[in-house]
Amino acid sequence: MNAKYDLRTPLAGARRMAQDFPEGRLAVVDSGGHWLYRKGPSVRLPVQAIDTCLLTLKTPPPGTVYPSN
């Protein structure tokens, strides 16, 4: 999961990292900012996807982009 306009961890770096892991998936949040959990309700779907992945290892489909609310 990476925010599209994250200045601390740019999206290009996240894309490169995702390519380095054959089973990896990258989902993008169409917003700025670094720590998604602190954004609260404005990123409800991405946070749910992160929680789901951590608990079940189920990832979003390849190419997933979450809109900012």
MOPAC internal coordinates of N, CA, C and O (Angstrom, degrees):
PM7 1SCF
backbone

  N    0.0000 0     0.00 0     0.00 0    0    0    0
  C    1.4452 1     0.00 0     0.00 0    1    0    0
  C    1.5160 1   106.69 1     0.00 0    2    1    0
  O    1.2310 1   120.79 1   -49.86 1    3    2    1
  N    1.3329 1   116.09 1   130.14 1    3    2    1
  C    1.4618 1   119.86 1   178.37 1    5    3    2
  C    1.5272 1   107.68 1  -147.99 1    6    5    3
  O    1.2310 1   120.89 1   -43.15 1    7    6    5
  N    1.3146 1   115.90 1   136.85 1    7    6    5
  C    1.4664 1   119.95 1   175.05 1    9    7    6
  C    1.5274 1   108.54 1   -74.13 1   10    9    7
  O    1.2310 1   121.21 1   -39.58 1   11   10    9
  N    1.3064 1   115.30 1   140.42 1   11   10    9
  C    1.4645 1   121.13 1  -176.55 1   13   11   10
  C    1.5243 1   112.46 1   -59.08 1   14   13   11
  O    1.2310 1   120.50 1   144.46 1   15   14   13
  N    1.3204 1   116.65 1   -35.54 1   15   14   13
  C    1.4662 1   120.79 1  -175.67 1   17   15   14
  C    1.5330 1   112.07 1  -115.45 1   18   17   15
  O    1.2310 1   120.44 1  -144.71 1   19   18   17
  N    1.3214 1   116.77 1    35.29 1   19   18   17
  C    1.4625 1   121.54 1   178.97 1   21   19   18
  C    1.5285 1   108.90 1   -75.84 1   22   21   19
  O    1.2310 1   120.25 1   -63.03 1   23   22   21
  N    1.3193 1   117.12 1   116.97 1   23   22   21
  C    1.4634 1   120.93 1  -178.39 1   25   23   22
  C    1.5268 1   112.43 1   -78.02 1   26   25   23
  O    1.2310 1   119.79 1   155.60 1   27   26   25
  N    1.3289 1   118.01 1   -24.40 1   27   26   25
  C    1.4697 1   120.75 1  -179.47 1   29   27   26
  C    1.5197 1   112.11 1   -79.73 1   30   29   27
  O    1.2310 1   120.29 1   140.52 1   31   30   29
  N    1.3111 1   117.06 1   -39.48 1   31   30   29
  C    1.4675 1   121.70 1   176.97 1   33   31   30
  C    1.5263 1   107.54 1  -129.44 1   34   33   31
  O    1.2310 1   120.36 1   -92.79 1   35   34   33
  N    1.3260 1   116.92 1    87.21 1   35   34   33
  C    1.4602 1   120.99 1  -176.10 1   37   35   34
  C    1.5357 1   112.75 1   -58.56 1   38   37   35
  O    1.2310 1   121.41 1   -29.83 1   39   38   37
  N    1.2997 1   114.91 1   150.17 1   39   38   37
  C    1.4606 1   122.20 1  -177.39 1   41   39   38
  C    1.5319 1   111.78 1   -58.65 1   42   41   39
  O    1.2310 1   119.69 1   144.91 1   43   42   41
  N    1.3125 1   118.19 1   -35.09 1   43   42   41
  C    1.4686 1   120.55 1   179.69 1   45   43   42
  C    1.5313 1   110.70 1   -59.29 1   46   45   43
  O    1.2310 1   120.19 1   139.88 1   47   46   45
  N    1.3102 1   117.24 1   -40.12 1   47   46   45
  C    1.4616 1   120.98 1   177.85 1   49   47   46
  C    1.5200 1   111.76 1   -66.39 1   50   49   47
  O    1.2310 1   120.36 1   140.46 1   51   50   49
  N    1.3113 1   116.92 1   -39.54 1   51   50   49
  C    1.4652 1   120.66 1   177.95 1   53   51   50
  C    1.5240 1   110.59 1   -64.75 1   54   53   51
  O    1.2310 1   120.58 1   141.66 1   55   54   53
  N    1.3206 1   116.49 1   -38.34 1   55   54   53
  C    1.4745 1   119.81 1   177.52 1   57   55   54
  C    1.5263 1   111.04 1   -64.55 1   58   57   55
  O    1.2310 1   120.62 1   137.48 1   59   58   57
  N    1.3327 1   116.41 1   -42.52 1   59   58   57
  C    1.4715 1   119.12 1   177.88 1   61   59   58
  C    1.5257 1   111.06 1   -62.44 1   62   61   59
  O    1.2310 1   120.53 1   137.26 1   63   62   61
  N    1.3206 1   116.60 1   -42.74 1   63   62   61
  C    1.4585 1   120.23 1  -179.77 1   65   63   62
  C    1.5319 1   110.69 1   -63.68 1   66   65   63
  O    1.2310 1   120.15 1   137.75 1   67   66   65
  N    1.3103 1   117.33 1   -42.25 1   67   66   65
  C    1.4678 1   120.75 1   179.66 1   69   67   66
  C    1.5322 1   110.52 1   -60.91 1   70   69   67
  O    1.2310 1   119.93 1   144.16 1   71   70   69
  N    1.3198 1   117.75 1   -35.84 1   71   70   69
  C    1.4674 1   121.07 1   178.60 1   73   71   70
  C    1.5253 1   111.43 1   -68.84 1   74   73   71
  O    1.2310 1   119.97 1   152.20 1   75   74   73
  N    1.3196 1   117.66 1   -27.80 1   75   74   73
  C    1.4599 1   121.65 1  -178.54 1   77   75   74
  C    1.5339 1   112.99 1   -75.23 1   78   77   75
  O    1.2310 1   120.20 1   165.50 1   79   78   77
  N    1.3166 1   117.22 1   -14.50 1   79   78   77
  C    1.4527 1   121.63 1  -179.22 1   81   79   78
  C    1.5239 1   108.84 1  -116.09 1   82   81   79
  O    1.2310 1   119.75 1   -73.95 1   83   82   81
  N    1.3362 1   118.08 1   106.05 1   83   82   81
  C    1.4671 1   120.87 1  -175.44 1   85   83   82
  C    1.5239 1   114.15 1   -54.37 1   86   85   83
  O    1.2310 1   119.98 1   145.85 1   87   86   85
  N    1.3262 1   117.64 1   -34.15 1   87   86   85
  C    1.4642 1   120.87 1   179.60 1   89   87   86
  C    1.5296 1   112.03 1   -93.69 1   90   89   87
  O    1.2310 1   120.33 1  -178.11 1   91   90   89
  N    1.3211 1   116.98 1     1.89 1   91   90   89
  C    1.4588 1   120.85 1  -176.59 1   93   91   90
  C    1.5194 1   113.00 1   -73.62 1   94   93   91
  O    1.2310 1   121.17 1   -25.49 1   95   94   93
  N    1.3023 1   115.37 1   154.51 1   95   94   93
  C    1.4681 1   122.92 1   175.88 1   97   95   94
  C    1.5197 1   107.26 1  -133.62 1   98   97   95
  O    1.2310 1   120.99 1   -34.87 1   99   98   97
  N    1.3096 1   115.71 1   145.13 1   99   98   97
  C    1.4588 1   121.36 1   176.03 1  101   99   98
  C    1.5121 1   108.62 1  -121.27 1  102  101   99
  O    1.2310 1   120.70 1   -56.18 1  103  102  101
  N    1.3023 1   116.27 1   123.82 1  103  102  101
  C    1.4608 1   122.18 1   171.11 1  105  103  102
  C    1.5209 1   106.65 1  -111.49 1  106  105  103
  O    1.2310 1   120.88 1   -35.20 1  107  106  105
  N    1.3185 1   115.93 1   144.80 1  107  106  105
  C    1.4660 1   122.10 1  -174.75 1  109  107  106
  C    1.5198 1   109.43 1  -118.21 1  110  109  107
  O    1.2310 1   121.05 1   -41.21 1  111  110  109
  N    1.3212 1   115.60 1   138.79 1  111  110  109
  C    1.4572 1   122.01 1   173.55 1  113  111  110
  C    1.5236 1   106.57 1  -103.11 1  114  113  111
  O    1.2310 1   120.54 1   -55.41 1  115  114  113
  N    1.3071 1   116.56 1   124.59 1  115  114  113
  C    1.4655 1   121.88 1  -176.72 1  117  115  114
  C    1.5230 1   110.34 1   -78.05 1  118  117  115
  O    1.2310 1   121.42 1  -113.45 1  119  118  117
  N    1.3443 1   114.89 1    66.55 1  119  118  117
  C    1.4616 1   120.65 1   179.83 1  121  119  118
  C    1.5168 1   108.62 1  -159.29 1  122  121  119
  O    1.2310 1   121.40 1     0.97 1  123  122  121
  N    1.2996 1   114.94 1  -179.03 1  123  122  121
  C    1.4582 1   120.80 1   176.27 1  125  123  122
  C    1.5095 1   109.91 1  -105.39 1  126  125  123
  O    1.2310 1   121.15 1    -1.63 1  127  126  125
  N    1.2906 1   115.41 1   178.37 1  127  126  125
  C    1.4523 1   119.55 1   177.23 1  129  127  126
  C    1.5085 1   112.06 1   103.95 1  130  129  127
  O    1.2310 1   121.49 1   -19.01 1  131  130  129
  N    1.3102 1   114.76 1   160.99 1  131  130  129
  C    1.4550 1   119.64 1  -173.88 1  133  131  130
  C    1.5218 1   113.33 1  -106.60 1  134  133  131
  O    1.2310 1   119.24 1   127.32 1  135  134  133
  N    1.3089 1   119.06 1   -52.68 1  135  134  133
  C    1.4497 1   120.91 1  -173.20 1  137  135  134
  C    1.5251 1   109.50 1   -99.23 1  138  137  135
  O    1.2310 1   120.85 1   -81.85 1  139  138  137
  N    1.3323 1   115.98 1    98.15 1  139  138  137
  C    1.4589 1   121.16 1  -173.03 1  141  139  138
  C    1.5218 1   113.17 1   -61.05 1  142  141  139
  O    1.2310 1   119.85 1   144.67 1  143  142  141
  N    1.3170 1   117.90 1   -35.33 1  143  142  141
  C    1.4610 1   120.16 1  -178.17 1  145  143  142
  C    1.5244 1   112.52 1   -61.82 1  146  145  143
  O    1.2310 1   119.83 1   153.21 1  147  146  145
  N    1.2916 1   117.92 1   -26.79 1  147  146  145
  C    1.4706 1   120.25 1  -179.33 1  149  147  146
  C    1.5172 1   111.91 1   -80.42 1  150  149  147
  O    1.2310 1   119.85 1   168.03 1  151  150  149
  N    1.3087 1   117.90 1   -11.97 1  151  150  149
  C    1.4616 1   121.45 1  -178.40 1  153  151  150
  C    1.5259 1   112.05 1   -77.34 1  154  153  151
  O    1.2310 1   120.18 1   162.33 1  155  154  153
  N    1.3098 1   117.26 1   -17.67 1  155  154  153
  C    1.4530 1   121.10 1   176.66 1  157  155  154
  C    1.5140 1   113.67 1    68.86 1  158  157  155
  O    1.2310 1   120.04 1    41.17 1  159  158  157
  N    1.3400 1   117.53 1  -138.83 1  159  158  157
  C    1.4601 1   121.95 1  -172.60 1  161  159  158
  C    1.5276 1   114.64 1   -61.47 1  162  161  159
  O    1.2310 1   119.63 1   160.10 1  163  162  161
  N    1.3177 1   118.30 1   -19.90 1  163  162  161
  C    1.4717 1   119.46 1  -177.41 1  165  163  162
  C    1.5254 1   111.98 1   -69.17 1  166  165  163
  O    1.2310 1   119.98 1   165.37 1  167  166  165
  N    1.3207 1   117.64 1   -14.63 1  167  166  165
  C    1.4647 1   121.06 1   178.19 1  169  167  166
  C    1.5374 1   110.35 1  -130.63 1  170  169  167
  O    1.2310 1   121.06 1  -137.96 1  171  170  169
  N    1.3051 1   115.58 1    42.04 1  171  170  169
  C    1.4633 1   121.80 1  -176.58 1  173  171  170
  C    1.5312 1   112.22 1   -57.10 1  174  173  171
  O    1.2310 1   119.39 1   132.20 1  175  174  173
  N    1.3323 1   118.78 1   -47.80 1  175  174  173
  C    1.4599 1   121.01 1  -177.13 1  177  175  174
  C    1.5294 1   112.51 1   -66.21 1  178  177  175
  O    1.2310 1   119.14 1   134.34 1  179  178  177
  N    1.3336 1   119.24 1   -45.66 1  179  178  177
  C    1.4674 1   117.78 1   176.89 1  181  179  178
  C    1.5248 1   113.01 1   -60.92 1  182  181  179
  O    1.2310 1   119.99 1   140.47 1  183  182  181
  N    1.3250 1   117.63 1   -39.53 1  183  182  181
  C    1.4636 1   120.39 1   179.39 1  185  183  182
  C    1.5276 1   109.85 1   -64.94 1  186  185  183
  O    1.2310 1   120.03 1   140.41 1  187  186  185
  N    1.3212 1   117.55 1   -39.59 1  187  186  185
  C    1.4665 1   120.37 1   176.24 1  189  187  186
  C    1.5286 1   110.47 1   -62.17 1  190  189  187
  O    1.2310 1   120.24 1   140.01 1  191  190  189
  N    1.3292 1   117.14 1   -39.99 1  191  190  189
  C    1.4621 1   120.60 1   179.27 1  193  191  190
  C    1.5195 1   111.17 1   -65.30 1  194  193  191
  O    1.2310 1   120.26 1   140.19 1  195  194  193
  N    1.3160 1   117.11 1   -39.81 1  195  194  193
  C    1.4716 1   120.95 1   177.40 1  197  195  194
  C    1.5239 1   109.79 1   -63.66 1  198  197  195
  O    1.2310 1   120.53 1   132.25 1  199  198  197
  N    1.3266 1   116.59 1   -47.75 1  199  198  197
  C    1.4614 1   120.44 1   179.38 1  201  199  198
  C    1.5304 1   111.20 1   -59.24 1  202  201  199
  O    1.2310 1   120.38 1   135.89 1  203  202  201
  N    1.3154 1   116.88 1   -44.11 1  203  202  201
  C    1.4647 1   121.53 1   179.09 1  205  203  202
  C    1.5231 1   110.82 1   -60.49 1  206  205  203
  O    1.2310 1   120.54 1   135.40 1  207  206  205
  N    1.3150 1   116.56 1   -44.60 1  207  206  205
  C    1.4597 1   120.41 1   179.62 1  209  207  206
  C    1.5305 1   111.21 1   -62.47 1  210  209  207
  O    1.2310 1   120.47 1   135.95 1  211  210  209
  N    1.3110 1   116.70 1   -44.05 1  211  210  209
  C    1.4626 1   119.87 1  -179.30 1  213  211  210
  C    1.5285 1   112.60 1   -65.86 1  214  213  211
  O    1.2310 1   120.54 1   146.43 1  215  214  213
  N    1.3269 1   116.57 1   -33.57 1  215  214  213
  C    1.4610 1   120.11 1  -176.65 1  217  215  214
  C    1.5271 1   113.61 1   -88.46 1  218  217  215
  O    1.2310 1   120.36 1   149.83 1  219  218  217
  N    1.3410 1   116.92 1   -30.17 1  219  218  217
  C    1.4731 1   119.52 1  -171.85 1  221  219  218
  C    1.5242 1   113.47 1  -126.55 1  222  221  219
  O    1.2310 1   119.82 1   169.94 1  223  222  221
  N    1.3224 1   117.96 1   -10.06 1  223  222  221
  C    1.4718 1   124.51 1  -174.32 1  225  223  222
  C    1.5301 1   112.95 1    68.63 1  226  225  223
  O    1.2310 1   119.82 1  -171.40 1  227  226  225
  N    1.3286 1   117.94 1     8.60 1  227  226  225
  C    1.4625 1   121.25 1   175.45 1  229  227  226
  C    1.5254 1   108.22 1   -80.81 1  230  229  227
  O    1.2310 1   121.00 1   -52.23 1  231  230  229
  N    1.3365 1   115.69 1   127.77 1  231  230  229
  C    1.4611 1   120.78 1  -177.85 1  233  231  230
  C    1.5258 1   111.00 1  -107.05 1  234  233  231
  O    1.2310 1   120.28 1   -20.60 1  235  234  233
  N    1.3274 1   117.06 1   159.40 1  235  234  233
  C    1.4572 1   119.51 1   174.35 1  237  235  234
  C    1.5346 1   109.59 1   -64.99 1  238  237  235
  O    1.2310 1   119.92 1   -21.84 1  239  238  237
  N    1.3125 1   117.77 1   158.16 1  239  238  237
  C    1.4619 1   120.39 1   177.23 1  241  239  238
  C    1.5370 1   111.14 1   -60.01 1  242  241  239
  O    1.2310 1   119.93 1   -30.29 1  243  242  241
  N    1.3282 1   117.74 1   149.71 1  243  242  241
  C    1.4689 1   120.28 1   177.15 1  245  243  242
  C    1.5337 1   110.93 1   -54.27 1  246  245  243
  O    1.2310 1   121.06 1   -40.65 1  247  246  245
  N    1.3143 1   115.57 1   139.35 1  247  246  245
  C    1.4627 1   120.74 1   178.07 1  249  247  246
  C    1.5148 1   114.83 1    82.88 1  250  249  247
  O    1.2310 1   119.63 1  -171.02 1  251  250  249
  N    1.3194 1   118.31 1     8.98 1  251  250  249
  C    1.4600 1   120.94 1  -179.06 1  253  251  250
  C    1.5198 1   110.66 1   -65.34 1  254  253  251
  O    1.2310 1   121.03 1   -48.63 1  255  254  253
  N    1.3404 1   115.63 1   131.37 1  255  254  253
  C    1.4650 1   122.35 1   172.88 1  257  255  254
  C    1.5279 1   106.42 1  -126.61 1  258  257  255
  O    1.2310 1   121.45 1   -56.76 1  259  258  257
  N    1.3174 1   114.83 1   123.24 1  259  258  257
  C    1.4609 1   120.55 1   178.90 1  261  259  258
  C    1.5201 1   109.03 1   -95.55 1  262  261  259
  O    1.2310 1   120.05 1   -50.45 1  263  262  261
  N    1.3374 1   117.51 1   129.55 1  263  262  261
  C    1.4682 1   119.10 1   176.01 1  265  263  262
  C    1.5255 1   110.39 1   -72.22 1  266  265  263
  O    1.2310 1   120.92 1   -29.87 1  267  266  265
  N    1.3046 1   115.85 1   150.13 1  267  266  265
  C    1.4689 1   118.43 1   172.57 1  269  267  266
  C    1.5070 1   107.15 1   -81.18 1  270  269  267
  O    1.2310 1   120.17 1   -38.58 1  271  270  269
  N    1.3251 1   117.28 1   141.42 1  271  270  269
  C    1.4747 1   121.22 1  -176.43 1  273  271  270
  C    1.4905 1   110.88 1   -86.35 1  274  273  271
  O    1.2310 1   120.10 1   180.00 1  275  274  273

